[in-house]
Amino acid sequence: MDHKRPRFPDQDIVLVVRNPHRAGSLGKLLSVIGDVGALVGDLTTRSVSPYHSIREITVSVYDDDHLVQVLSAIRAQTQAEVLETCDLVIARHQGGKIHCGRKQDIKLLSDLRYIYTPGVARVCRAIQRDPLKALELTGIGNSVGIFTNGTRVLGLGDIGPLAGMPVMEGKAVIYDQFVGISAVPILVDTKDPSEFIDTVVRVAPTFGGIHLEDIRMPDCFRIEDELIRRLDKPVMHDDQHGTATVLLAAVLSALRHTNRDGRRDMICAQIGLGAAGFGIAKLLLSAGFKVIGVDRNEQACARMENVGGDIASLEDAMANADIVIATTGVVGLIKPEMIRKGQIILSLSNPIPEIFPEEALDAGAAYAADGKSVNNALAYPGLFRAALDGRRKAITPAMKIAAARAISALAGPDELVPSPLHPDVHSAVIAAATEAFKKEDAKK
């Protein structure tokens, strides 16, 4: 199996092609595209004349170099002419994905007097007397600030806050569409954790909650811990806790699929203790699992032991674990001969996992999956919605565990977790997280 590329090309490009209008010409063109490893998707005919046809052909390629191969093959092996190319992802980002909008219209002068001067002064005075009124009389109570310095963006590394903005905008779209939260990306141009913390603290009054995103380790741990200490509102580093919540849901589903539903006596190996891996391990411990951590970084291992986990070598972890979770980004790290019969293998690195699921299954795993379905968008919108609606000062482990159970319960027979587009998933997360904090309150 080729470990240099994902199993399937997924960069969608529309080619506008003028092709001779005669028998076999289109078939030849599509065959040439397929022969260089691209997948053909939609075909749309723009126009047909006695001599030529012009069509939009959607092709999926691995990367820009692969697209060059496709275009070169078309030029060399057919009489077709590529008139335009359009990257569908780039096209969807033209002009950005969000804008700041209004909830009320100004149609009459009285409208202006009520929402602005002189009427707005009464609202200002009300908030001055009782600051909690701001949660009711402004958008603060329905808002989240998404803060990043761009030091650990997806698998791209330190690309800076500006280049990370498309990710932040995507998060904001998800918040708005799925749970109706107004989320605003804030780009913080510093790599100094203290400066980042101070910046967030100074602008935090603008928001009901603080969402931390794409911050390198170990800075992300210090930043989150300090902001939780200094702010009286929910703070969550999504790369840790959103990932962990969805992964716990995946583990619960995998246990159900292998007829081990409800078992907590199983050993989980968390291979890779970066931000996501540590967050996963910590939540698994909170959920009652025994967890073994694997990492070459001594600080990461110490952090794991501080929260009650154990440390082992990769070989020992693979030999003893019932559930193996890998978040290392190291292609081919898990060898088929390491798999023990009956293990659950969740190799989550994208786009290429530590071991492909089919390899793990062939080696004897009872269940195996990669990370393509483990989407943070299943968790963080509902967790923050519940926190904002309940006027919570924190998103607790109990809320995340309850959310994970709700997500897992909606997974189909062949799914680890449901799609983020599932019509019930976000309301289920909100309800579960809300019930969890009510139970916590009742115990106090």
N, C-alpha and C positions, 0 to 999 in steps of 0.2 A: 504494500500500500504506500502511495506517495505521501510522505509526511511534510513535504515542502509547501503544499497548498491545501486549502480546505477541500473537502470532498466534492463540493459543488461550487461552480462560479456563481457569484451573487451580486456583481456590479452591473446594474441594468443600464444599457445604452440604447437609445433609439437611433437607428441609421435611416436616413432618408436617401433612398436609392433609386436611381433611374436605370431601368433594365430594358433590353430589347424585348419587344412584345411578340414573342414567338414561342412555339412549343418547346418545352424543356429548359427554357432560359431561367425561370424562377427556381425550378428544381435543382439546376446546376448551382445556382447562387447559394441556396440553403445548404446543399451538400458541402460546398467549400467552407461555409461558416462552421458547420458541424465537424468537418475534418480537422480543424485547428482547435477543437475542444470547447467551442462556445455553444451555449444553448440558445435555441431560437424560441422566442415567446410570441407575442402578438404580432399580427400582420394587418396593416390597414392600407387600403388602396386610396391614394390621393387622386390620381387621374390615370386614364388610359387613352392612348391615341393609337392610330394604325401602326405606329413604329415603336413607341416606347410606353412603358408604364412607370409611374412613380409611386413607390410604396414606403410606408414607415414600417421598419422591421425592428422589433425589440430583441436585442441579444444580451445574454448574460455572460460576462467575462470575469476572469479572476482579478485583474488589475489593469493599469494603464498600458503596461508592456504587452499584455495579452491582447488588448484592443488594437495596438499597433500591428500585431501579428494578423489579426482578423482583417484589418484594412489592407495590409500588404497582400494577403492571399486573394482577396477580392479583386484587387488591381491586376495581379499576375495571372489569375486563373479564370477570370470571367470577363465579359464585356460590360459589366455593370459599372456605374459611376456613383460613388457615394457623394451626395450633394451636401449633407449636413450630418453632424453627430450631436446628440444631446444626452448628457448624463442626467438621468432622472432624479437622482438625489440632489445634485447641484441645482437643478431647475426648481426643486421644491423649496430650496433655501433662498431663492432670489427675493430680496427685500426683507428677509428675516421671517420668523414664524409667529411673532407676537407683537402686540401693540397695547398701549395703555388706553383703555376705553372708559366710557361713562355708564352709569346706571340710571341716570335721570336726564331728561331732555329739558332744555330751556325754550319754551314756546311763547311765554308771556313775560311781561315785566315783573309781574308778581313772582313768577318762578325764580327769576334772577334775585329778587329781594329775599326770597326764602332760603335759597341755597348759598347765596353770597351776601354781601352787605345790603342792608344792615342786620338782617336776621341771623346770620351766622355767628354774630358776636355772642348771642345768648348761648349757643352751643359751646363756644370757647369757654365761657364763664362756667358752664355746667361741668366741663371736663376739668377746669382748674380746681373747682371745689371737690370733685371726686374723679381722680384719674381713671378709675375703672370704667367710667362712662365712655371713655374712648373706644372700648371694645364694642360698645353698642352703637355709638353715634358717628363712628368713622369706619373706614374699611380695614382698620388694623386687626380687628377680631377675625377677619376672614382672609388674612394675608400671611404669606411665608416669604422670607428673603432667602434666596439661593446664593450662597457665598462660595467663591472659589478663587484660588490663586493660580490655577492651571498647572500645578506641579506634578500631577499624576492623572492625566486625562485618558480614560479608557485604557487601551494598550499602547498609547502613543507616547507616554512618559511626560516629561516636563516640556510642554509646548507653549506655556504662558497663558495668562487669563484671557487674552483677546481671542486666541485660537480655540479656547475652550468654550467660547460663547455659544456656538451652535448646540452643544450638549445642554447648556443651561436653558436655552430657549426651548429645547425639546422637553425638558422637565417641566417648564412652566406651562406648556401646552397640555401635558398630561394632567397636571394639577387642575387646570381649568376645566378640561373636558370631562374628566372622570369624577371629580368630587366638588367642582365649583369653587376651588380656592384660587384667589388671585396671588400668583407667585411672580416675584421680580428677581431676575438675575442681577447679582452685584459682583463685579469683577474687582478683586483686591490685588493691586499691583505691588506685592511684596512677597518675598520668600522667608521673611523673618517672622517666626510664630508669634512673638510678642506684639509686633506691629499689626499682624493680622487680627489677633485677639482684640487689641485696643480699637481697631477699626470697626469690628463687628459690634463691640459693646457700645460705641458711640452712635451707631445708626440703628441699633436694635429697637429703640422705641417706635420705629416706623412699622414694625412687623409683629404679628401675633406668634410667629414661630420662626426658628432658625434652622435652615437646611444647609448642611455642609457637604461640599461635593468636590471630588477630584483634587484632593490634597495629599501630598506624599507622606510616607511614613519616615520617621516616627512623629513628624510634626502633627499629623492628624489626631493622634491620641492626646497629645498635650493640649492642642487647640480645643478639642471637644470637651475634655475634662474641665478646663479652665472656664469655658463659656457656660457649661452647666453650673459651675460653682458661682459664677458672677451674675447670671441672668435668672429672672424669675419667670421664664417661659420655656416651652419645649425646644430642645436643641438636639438634633440628630445628624450624625455623619452617615449619609445614605450608603456609601460604599461599604461601611461595616454593617450597619443594622438593617437597612433595607435588604441587602444581599442575604444576611443571616436569616431574616424572617422567611424569605422565599425558599432558602435552602432547607430550613427546618421543615417547611411544608413539603418539600420534595422528599426528604428523608421519611416523613410520616407516610407519604404516598407509596414510596418504595417498600416500606415494611408491610403496608396493606397489600400491595401487589404480590408479595412473596409470602403471604399468609402469616406474617409476624406482627400483625397490627397490635399496638398496645405494648409491645416489648420495650423495656427500658434497661434490660440487663445486657445489652449488646455494646460492644466496644466500637467506638468511632475513631478512625484515624483521620486527622485533618493535616493533609500534606500541603505545606505552604502556610506560613503564619504572617502574611502581609495584612493589610487593612481588612480585606474581605475574609481571609482565612481566620484571622484572630476573632473577628466578629462572629463568624460561624461557630467556631469552637466555644466561645464564651456563651452563646445562646444555647448550644447543645448541652453544655454543663448546667445551665439554668433550667433546662427542660428535663434534667435527670439522667442524661446519658453519661457514661464514662468516656473521656476523650483523651486520645494520645496525639500530641502535636509533633510535627516533623518540620524542621527548618534548620538551615545552616547558620542563621544569624543568632548569635548568643543573646542579644537583647530581646529578640522575638521569643526565644525559648524561655527566658526569664519571665517575660510578661505572661506567657502561657502558664508557667508554674505558679505565678502569683494569684491567678484566678482559680486554681485548683486542678489544672490539667497536668498530665504527665508528658514526658518527652522521650522519644525513641528515635532510632535510626529508621530510614526508609524501609530497609529489609525487615527489621523487627516489627514495624508497624504493619506492613503488608502481611506478615506471617500471623499476626494476632488479631487484627481487626475484623469485625463482621461487616462494617460499613466503611468504605474508603471514599473520602472526599478530597479532591485535588484542585488547587487553585494557584498553581505555580507559574503557568505560562511556558513551561519547559516541554517542548514537543517530544513525545516518545519516552517520557520519564518512567512511566509504568510499563514494564515488559510483560508480555503474556505469561511468561513462566513465574512471575511474581503472584499471579492471581490464585487465590485459594478457592476451592469448590464451594459454591453457595454464597460467596461474598456479594455485597451490593457495591457497585463501582459507579461513582459520580465524578467523572473527570470534566471539570467545568471551564477550563481555559478556552477562550475564543480567539481566533476562529478555529484553531486546531487544538484538540484536547491532549492531555497527557497519554491517553490511550483511546482509540476509537471504540465506541460501544460494541460494535460487532466483533472486534478483536477480544474484548473482555469476555463476551458471551461465549465465544469459541473456546476460550481458555477455562471455562467452567463457572463464570460468574452467574449468580441467580438472576441478577438484574443489573443493567448498565445503561447509562445515559450520559450525554454531554451537556454543555451549559446553554444550548440554544434556547431552551424554554424557560430558563431561570431568569426572569425579568423583574428587576426591582420595582417596576411600575405596578406590580401586583400588590405591593405592601405600603410604600411610603405615602401615597395619596390618602388612603383610608386611615392610616395611623395618625397623620397630621389632622385630618378632618375630625377624628374622634377627640384628639387632644384640644383642638381649638374650640369645638362645640362644648366640651366639658370643662373649659377654662383650666386645663391641666398645666402644671409647671414642668412636667417631664413626661417623656414616653418611656414607660417602664418595661423591664423584661416580661412581666406578666402580660402586658398589652401585646408585645411582639409574639409571645407564645400563643396567645389566643388568636391573633391574626393568622399565624401559621396554620393552626388547626382549621380555621375557617377556609383558608385558601385550599388546603389539601382536600377538605370535604367536597369541594366543587370540581376536583379533578376527575376526568372521565376514566373509563377502564384502561385505556392505553396512554394515559397522561400522568406525568409527575405533578404538574400544576396546570390549572386552567389558563386560557388565554387572558391577557389583560383586558380584552374586549368582551369577556364573558359578562352578560347583562347583570349578574347578581354579585360578582366577586367584590366590588368595592363597597357596596352596601353591607355585605357580609363581614368584611374586615372592620368597617366602622362599628357595626353592632357588637362584634366580638371584643374589640378593643375597649369599647364603652362599658360593656358588662364586666370586663376584667378590672378596670379601675374602680368601678363601683364596689366590687368584691374586696379590693384592696382597702378602700375607704371604710368598708364595714368592719374590717379587722382591726382598725386603728382605735 
